């Protein structure tokens, strides 16, 4: 009770400081929301704009009513340290009362775990640009919303908060996202693979190294009469075409030359846990998608595994998808049915993921090819004795399942885990 009260006090103080900082420095604000692809899109936009401007982006996933003010103030989370929270407050005061070199652009993730989360933020935040990535038929956190329609309504608050004459960038392949244009007071642009997209990605292909292992992706960006190839190293995810096309669209809107913008965006390093390619033991390849999971993101990850060519086997290590409420059983079944037609070996982690295994078996996947575990670390250790040269291993599950522990056990160079894996902060590592 006391902790909750103290947290609310800290949030209100930091929020007030953030409002005063915005009033003083008047940066341009890009707000990114959606249920899939927020972080990758935010990072791609940062790569684009930072070539010409002083830019700050949300670190990690600072997208809440606490995270957004922290980004505006340029502070880290204090976690459970009263000293750090006091330091954050003092840093905010310094920004307000002293002269500072403040960013020209802020790129903010804005998320919603529960109804009202975004509405509270938009009471004081009015972006110059809004990007909406992807919602999905059954988005993450839907457990706390009455319906998917309510999720869309919550995200739409950010569109309504767009400044008069601002720019709205919508995923052309998601009808629920496109429906948000009716709430816009600004000019609307679209991105994606659809023919109607303003910035369109086509011809997606996976790149391979000299040993035939996945090494990256390539696709074409089509804008007006121009068509330019893009190559991204270190990821197998076609979903990055959305992040890149959104970033390029913003770059062009700022007057950047498309060819130059494409050259810059190819420096983009995909964030940890988002279909990042990591070398595994026994000359295997890991598709590390361990950051989080929703039905839409799980489907996209399995599509990637299906598209990868390999000399070995395709192994899917899938953990529970949380916060799906009444949709949980059906959505886990769908994953199981899909996985049965794609992977040679299926490993599940968690109680809910058992439904994935059961449905895969019901779709004629042999029991000897299905392994069930309660714990991610346990699954990773067991897989060390299963994986063989040429195998491609997809690892995905909700944040609380800590699926990065599977990746850690299978990495060829675990000494790089701090740099390559998600949730490597001390506070996370100390959790059970």
C-alpha positions as CSV (number, residue, x, y, z in Angstrom):
1,X,0.0,0.0,0.0
2,X,2.8,2.4,1.0
3,X,4.8,1.5,-2.1
4,X,1.9,2.2,-4.3
5,X,1.3,5.6,-2.7
6,X,5.0,6.5,-3.1
7,X,5.0,5.3,-6.7
8,X,2.0,7.5,-7.5
9,X,3.7,10.5,-5.9
10,X,6.9,9.9,-7.9
11,X,4.9,9.5,-11.1
12,X,3.1,12.8,-10.5
13,X,6.3,14.7,-9.7
14,X,8.1,13.3,-12.8
15,X,5.1,14.0,-15.0
16,X,4.9,17.6,-13.8
17,X,8.7,18.0,-14.5
18,X,8.3,16.5,-17.9
19,X,5.5,18.9,-18.8
20,X,7.6,21.9,-17.7
21,X,10.6,20.6,-19.7
22,X,8.5,20.2,-22.9
23,X,7.2,23.7,-22.4
24,X,10.7,25.1,-21.9
25,X,12.6,23.4,-24.8
26,X,9.7,22.7,-27.2
27,X,11.1,19.6,-28.9
28,X,9.4,17.9,-31.8
29,X,7.7,14.7,-30.5
30,X,7.1,11.4,-32.4
31,X,4.9,9.0,-30.5
32,X,4.9,5.3,-31.5
33,X,2.2,2.9,-30.4
34,X,0.7,-0.4,-31.4
35,X,0.9,-4.0,-30.1
36,X,3.6,-5.3,-32.3
37,X,6.8,-3.6,-33.5
38,X,6.9,-0.4,-31.3
39,X,10.5,-0.8,-30.3
40,X,11.9,-1.8,-33.6
41,X,10.1,1.1,-35.3
42,X,11.2,3.6,-32.6
43,X,14.8,2.4,-33.1
44,X,14.6,2.7,-36.9
45,X,13.3,6.2,-36.7
46,X,16.1,7.1,-34.3
47,X,18.7,5.8,-36.7
48,X,17.1,7.9,-39.4
49,X,16.7,11.2,-37.6
50,X,20.0,11.1,-35.6
51,X,22.0,11.6,-38.8
52,X,20.7,15.2,-39.0
53,X,19.4,16.1,-35.5
54,X,20.0,15.7,-31.8
55,X,17.5,13.0,-31.0
56,X,16.5,11.1,-27.9
57,X,14.5,7.8,-27.9
58,X,12.8,5.8,-25.2
59,X,15.3,3.4,-23.7
60,X,14.3,-0.2,-23.5
61,X,10.5,-0.2,-23.3
62,X,9.8,3.0,-21.3
63,X,6.3,3.4,-22.6
64,X,4.1,3.9,-19.6
65,X,2.9,6.9,-17.6
66,X,6.2,6.6,-15.7
67,X,8.4,5.6,-18.6
68,X,7.4,8.4,-20.9
69,X,8.3,11.2,-18.3
70,X,11.6,9.4,-17.7
71,X,12.4,9.5,-21.4
72,X,11.5,13.2,-21.6
73,X,13.8,13.9,-18.6
74,X,16.6,11.6,-19.8
75,X,16.5,9.5,-16.7
76,X,16.9,5.8,-16.0
77,X,14.4,3.8,-13.9
78,X,15.0,3.9,-10.2
79,X,13.6,0.4,-9.8
80,X,13.4,-0.1,-6.0
81,X,16.1,2.5,-5.1
82,X,14.7,5.7,-3.3
83,X,18.1,7.3,-3.9
84,X,17.9,6.8,-7.7
85,X,14.3,8.2,-7.7
86,X,15.4,11.3,-5.8
87,X,18.3,11.7,-8.2
88,X,15.8,11.6,-11.1
89,X,13.7,14.3,-9.5
90,X,16.8,16.5,-9.0
91,X,17.8,15.9,-12.7
92,X,14.4,17.1,-13.7
93,X,14.7,20.3,-11.7
94,X,18.1,20.9,-13.2
95,X,16.6,20.7,-16.7
96,X,13.8,23.2,-15.7
97,X,15.9,25.8,-13.9
98,X,19.3,25.5,-15.7
99,X,20.3,25.9,-19.3
100,X,20.8,22.6,-21.0
101,X,21.5,21.2,-24.5
102,X,18.2,19.5,-25.0
103,X,17.3,17.2,-28.0
104,X,15.4,18.6,-31.0
105,X,13.5,15.4,-31.4
106,X,12.0,13.0,-28.9
107,X,10.9,9.5,-30.1
108,X,8.5,8.1,-27.5
109,X,7.0,4.6,-27.2
110,X,3.5,4.9,-25.8
111,X,1.9,1.6,-24.6
112,X,-1.2,0.5,-22.8
113,X,-1.5,-2.5,-20.4
114,X,-5.0,-1.4,-19.2
115,X,-7.8,0.9,-20.2
116,X,-7.0,4.5,-19.5
117,X,-3.2,4.2,-19.7
118,X,-2.8,6.2,-23.0
119,X,-5.6,8.5,-22.2
120,X,-3.8,9.6,-19.0
121,X,-0.6,10.4,-21.0
122,X,-2.4,12.3,-23.7
123,X,-3.9,14.7,-21.2
124,X,-0.5,16.4,-21.2
125,X,1.3,15.0,-24.2
126,X,0.6,16.3,-27.7
127,X,2.8,14.8,-30.4
128,X,3.9,16.3,-33.7
129,X,3.8,12.9,-35.3
130,X,2.2,9.6,-34.4
131,X,3.1,6.2,-35.7
132,X,0.8,3.2,-35.2
133,X,2.4,-0.2,-36.0
134,X,0.2,-3.2,-35.7
135,X,-2.7,-4.2,-33.5
136,X,-3.6,-7.8,-34.4
137,X,-6.8,-9.7,-34.0
138,X,-6.0,-10.8,-30.4
139,X,-3.4,-8.3,-29.1
140,X,-1.2,-8.6,-26.0
141,X,-2.8,-7.3,-22.8
142,X,-6.3,-8.1,-24.2
143,X,-7.1,-9.8,-20.8
144,X,-7.5,-6.4,-19.3
145,X,-9.8,-5.1,-22.1
146,X,-13.4,-6.0,-22.8
147,X,-12.6,-6.5,-26.5
148,X,-10.1,-5.9,-29.2
149,X,-12.2,-2.9,-30.2
150,X,-11.5,-1.4,-26.8
151,X,-7.8,-1.9,-27.4
152,X,-8.1,0.0,-30.7
153,X,-10.0,2.8,-28.9
154,X,-7.3,3.1,-26.3
155,X,-4.6,3.4,-28.9
156,X,-6.7,6.0,-30.8
157,X,-6.4,8.4,-27.9
158,X,-2.9,9.0,-29.1
159,X,-4.1,9.8,-32.6
160,X,-6.6,12.3,-31.2
161,X,-3.8,14.0,-29.3
162,X,-1.9,14.7,-32.5
163,X,-1.2,18.4,-32.9
164,X,-3.2,20.4,-35.5
165,X,-1.5,19.9,-38.8
166,X,0.6,17.0,-37.4
167,X,1.6,13.9,-39.4
168,X,0.0,10.5,-38.8
169,X,1.7,7.3,-40.1
170,X,-0.4,4.1,-40.2
171,X,0.2,0.5,-41.0
172,X,-1.5,0.0,-44.4
173,X,-1.8,-3.8,-43.8
174,X,-3.9,-3.6,-40.6
175,X,-7.5,-2.5,-41.1
176,X,-7.9,-1.7,-37.4
177,X,-4.9,0.6,-37.6
178,X,-6.2,2.2,-40.8
179,X,-9.5,2.9,-39.1
180,X,-7.8,5.4,-36.8
181,X,-7.3,7.9,-39.6
182,X,-10.9,9.1,-38.9
183,X,-9.6,10.5,-35.6
184,X,-6.7,12.4,-37.1
185,X,-6.4,16.2,-37.3
186,X,-3.3,15.9,-39.4
187,X,-2.1,14.5,-42.7
188,X,-2.1,10.7,-43.1
189,X,0.6,8.6,-44.6
190,X,0.8,4.8,-44.8
191,X,3.5,2.1,-44.8
192,X,3.6,-1.6,-45.3
193,X,3.4,-4.2,-48.0
194,X,0.0,-3.3,-49.4
195,X,-0.3,-1.7,-52.8
196,X,-2.1,1.3,-51.3
197,X,0.8,2.0,-48.9
198,X,2.6,5.4,-49.4
199,X,5.9,3.7,-48.6
200,X,5.7,0.1,-49.7
201,X,8.0,-2.9,-49.0
202,X,8.1,-5.7,-51.5
203,X,10.3,-8.7,-52.5
204,X,11.3,-9.8,-49.0
205,X,14.0,-12.4,-48.9
206,X,16.3,-13.9,-46.3
207,X,20.0,-13.5,-46.8
208,X,22.5,-16.4,-46.1
209,X,26.2,-16.5,-45.3
210,X,28.8,-18.6,-47.1
211,X,27.9,-21.6,-44.9
212,X,24.2,-21.4,-45.8
213,X,23.2,-20.0,-42.4
214,X,20.6,-17.1,-42.1
215,X,22.4,-13.8,-41.9
216,X,19.9,-11.0,-42.6
217,X,17.0,-9.9,-44.8
218,X,16.6,-7.9,-47.9
219,X,13.6,-6.2,-49.5
220,X,12.7,-3.3,-51.9
221,X,11.3,0.0,-50.8
222,X,8.9,1.6,-53.2
223,X,8.0,5.3,-53.0
224,X,6.4,7.1,-55.8
225,X,8.4,6.2,-58.9
226,X,11.5,5.1,-56.9
227,X,12.4,1.5,-56.0
228,X,15.4,1.0,-53.7
229,X,16.8,-2.2,-52.2
230,X,17.4,-2.4,-48.5
231,X,19.7,-5.0,-46.7
232,X,19.5,-5.5,-42.9
233,X,22.1,-7.7,-41.2
234,X,21.6,-9.8,-38.1
235,X,17.8,-10.5,-38.3
236,X,15.6,-12.9,-40.2
237,X,12.4,-10.9,-39.5
238,X,10.4,-9.7,-42.5
239,X,8.5,-7.6,-39.9
240,X,11.5,-5.1,-40.0
241,X,10.2,-4.0,-43.4
242,X,7.4,-2.2,-41.5
243,X,9.8,-0.5,-39.1
244,X,12.1,0.6,-41.9
245,X,9.3,1.8,-44.2
246,X,7.8,3.8,-41.4
247,X,11.2,5.4,-40.6
248,X,11.9,6.1,-44.3
249,X,8.5,7.7,-44.6
250,X,9.3,10.0,-41.7
251,X,12.7,10.8,-43.2
252,X,11.2,11.7,-46.6
253,X,8.6,13.9,-44.8
254,X,11.5,15.8,-43.3
255,X,13.1,16.4,-46.7
256,X,15.7,13.6,-46.7
257,X,16.7,12.1,-50.0
258,X,15.4,8.6,-50.3
259,X,18.7,7.1,-51.5
260,X,20.6,8.7,-48.6
261,X,17.9,7.7,-46.1
262,X,18.1,4.0,-47.2
263,X,21.9,4.1,-46.9
264,X,21.5,5.4,-43.3
265,X,18.8,3.0,-42.3
266,X,21.0,0.0,-43.2
267,X,23.2,0.9,-40.2
268,X,20.2,0.0,-38.1
269,X,21.1,-2.8,-35.6
270,X,18.1,-4.9,-34.6
271,X,17.3,-4.8,-30.9
272,X,17.8,-7.8,-28.7
273,X,15.1,-10.4,-28.5
274,X,13.3,-9.3,-31.7
275,X,14.1,-12.0,-34.3
276,X,17.8,-11.4,-33.8
277,X,20.1,-14.0,-35.3
278,X,22.6,-15.4,-32.8
279,X,25.2,-18.1,-33.4
280,X,24.4,-21.3,-31.4
281,X,26.4,-24.3,-30.2
282,X,27.1,-27.1,-32.6
283,X,27.1,-24.6,-35.5
284,X,23.4,-23.9,-35.2
285,X,21.5,-20.6,-35.7
286,X,19.2,-19.1,-33.1
287,X,16.3,-16.8,-34.0
288,X,16.0,-15.0,-30.7
289,X,12.5,-13.6,-30.5
290,X,12.4,-13.8,-26.7
291,X,11.4,-10.3,-25.8
292,X,7.6,-10.9,-25.6
293,X,4.8,-12.7,-27.4
294,X,1.3,-12.1,-28.7
295,X,-0.7,-14.2,-31.2
296,X,0.2,-11.8,-34.0
297,X,3.9,-11.8,-33.1
298,X,3.9,-15.6,-32.6
299,X,2.4,-16.1,-36.0
300,X,5.0,-13.7,-37.6
301,X,7.8,-15.6,-35.9
302,X,6.6,-19.0,-37.1
303,X,6.3,-17.5,-40.6
304,X,9.9,-16.5,-40.4
305,X,10.9,-20.0,-39.3
306,X,8.9,-21.5,-42.2
307,X,10.7,-19.2,-44.7
308,X,14.2,-20.0,-43.5
309,X,16.2,-22.5,-45.6
310,X,18.4,-24.9,-43.5
311,X,20.5,-28.0,-43.9
312,X,19.4,-29.2,-40.5
313,X,16.1,-29.2,-38.6
314,X,13.7,-26.4,-37.7
315,X,13.2,-26.3,-33.9
316,X,10.5,-24.1,-32.3
317,X,10.9,-23.3,-28.6
318,X,7.6,-21.6,-27.5
319,X,6.6,-20.3,-24.1
320,X,3.3,-19.2,-22.7
321,X,1.5,-16.2,-24.2
322,X,0.2,-14.2,-21.2
323,X,-2.7,-11.8,-20.7
324,X,-5.0,-13.3,-23.3
325,X,-7.9,-13.9,-21.0
326,X,-10.7,-15.8,-22.5
327,X,-8.8,-16.1,-25.8
328,X,-5.9,-18.0,-24.2
329,X,-6.7,-21.6,-25.0
330,X,-7.9,-21.0,-28.6
331,X,-4.8,-18.8,-29.4
332,X,-2.4,-21.4,-28.0
333,X,-4.2,-24.1,-30.0
334,X,-3.7,-22.0,-33.2
335,X,0.0,-21.7,-32.5
336,X,0.2,-25.5,-32.0
337,X,-1.6,-26.2,-35.3
338,X,0.7,-23.8,-37.1
339,X,3.9,-25.1,-35.5
340,X,3.0,-28.7,-36.4
341,X,3.2,-27.8,-40.1
342,X,6.5,-25.9,-39.8
343,X,8.9,-27.3,-37.3
344,X,10.6,-30.7,-37.0
345,X,11.0,-30.4,-33.2
346,X,8.6,-28.6,-30.9
347,X,9.6,-27.6,-27.3
348,X,7.1,-25.8,-25.1
349,X,7.7,-23.9,-21.8
350,X,5.0,-23.3,-19.3
351,X,1.5,-24.5,-18.4
352,X,-0.4,-22.6,-21.1
353,X,2.1,-23.7,-23.8
354,X,1.2,-27.3,-23.0
355,X,-1.9,-26.6,-25.2
356,X,0.5,-25.8,-28.1
357,X,2.1,-29.2,-27.7
358,X,-1.3,-31.0,-27.4
359,X,-2.6,-29.3,-30.5
360,X,0.6,-30.0,-32.5
361,X,0.2,-33.7,-31.6
362,X,-3.4,-33.6,-32.6
363,X,-2.2,-32.3,-36.0
364,X,-0.2,-35.5,-36.4
365,X,3.2,-34.3,-35.0
366,X,4.9,-37.3,-33.4
367,X,5.2,-37.4,-29.6
368,X,8.9,-38.1,-29.9
369,X,9.4,-34.7,-31.5
370,X,7.6,-32.8,-28.8
371,X,9.2,-31.8,-25.5
372,X,7.4,-30.1,-22.6
373,X,9.1,-28.1,-19.8
374,X,8.0,-25.9,-17.0
375,X,11.1,-23.7,-16.9
376,X,13.0,-21.9,-19.6
377,X,16.5,-22.7,-18.1
378,X,15.6,-26.4,-17.9
379,X,14.5,-26.4,-21.5
380,X,17.7,-24.7,-22.6
381,X,19.9,-27.2,-20.8
382,X,17.9,-30.1,-22.3
383,X,18.2,-28.7,-25.8
384,X,22.0,-28.7,-25.5
385,X,21.8,-32.4,-26.0
386,X,19.3,-32.2,-28.9
387,X,20.5,-29.5,-31.3
388,X,22.8,-30.5,-34.1
389,X,24.8,-28.8,-36.9
390,X,22.6,-26.8,-39.3
391,X,19.6,-26.6,-37.0
392,X,17.6,-23.3,-36.9
393,X,16.1,-22.7,-33.4
394,X,13.3,-20.2,-32.9
395,X,12.8,-19.0,-29.3
396,X,9.7,-17.0,-28.4
397,X,7.4,-16.5,-25.4
398,X,5.9,-13.8,-23.1
399,X,8.2,-11.6,-21.1
400,X,7.5,-13.4,-17.8
401,X,8.6,-16.7,-19.2
402,X,12.2,-15.5,-19.4
403,X,12.8,-17.3,-22.7
404,X,16.2,-15.5,-23.1
405,X,17.5,-18.1,-20.6
406,X,16.9,-20.7,-23.4
407,X,19.0,-18.6,-25.7
408,X,21.7,-18.2,-23.1
409,X,22.1,-21.9,-22.8
410,X,22.4,-22.4,-26.5
411,X,24.6,-19.5,-27.5
412,X,28.0,-20.4,-29.0
413,X,29.5,-17.3,-27.1
414,X,27.6,-16.8,-23.9
415,X,30.2,-14.2,-22.9
416,X,28.3,-11.9,-25.3
417,X,24.9,-12.3,-23.5
418,X,24.9,-8.9,-21.9
419,X,25.2,-7.3,-25.3
420,X,22.9,-9.6,-27.3
421,X,20.1,-10.7,-24.9
422,X,17.1,-8.9,-23.4
423,X,16.6,-8.4,-19.7
424,X,20.3,-8.4,-18.7
425,X,20.0,-5.6,-16.2
426,X,21.0,-6.5,-12.7
427,X,17.4,-6.1,-11.5
428,X,16.2,-8.7,-13.9
429,X,19.1,-11.1,-13.3
430,X,18.4,-11.1,-9.6
431,X,14.8,-12.2,-10.1
432,X,14.1,-15.9,-9.8
